Amino acid sequence: MKRRDGSIIDIEITAKQLHDGRLLVFVKDISQRKHNEKIIKNSEAKYRAFFENSMDGILIGSPDGSIYAANTAACSIYDRTEEELCKGNRQDLVDANDTDFKNFLDER
């Protein structure tokens, strides 16, 4: 919406018809919300680019070991597709007898 001073703002309009036929209209300035959404979108794009283009293998998962996502480098390291990695668990990728890795996880 263009204001009288010429500035542009984003608005949200909600209207409701009353029993007597009149309209009740609410206009809300959502410029800040739109600005925040743009910042989040840009941040997500940076994260996604970092994740996808990293030379290091990155797995995203939960504390219980479930894997939600794997980047290309991780797929190459483990010689599996992302789908295969996500069907498995972190424990499937590490030797159960590797005490260094177990200690690392315990410290977290």
Order of alpha helices (4+ residues) and beta strands (2+ residues): beta-beta-alpha-beta-beta-alpha-alpha-alpha
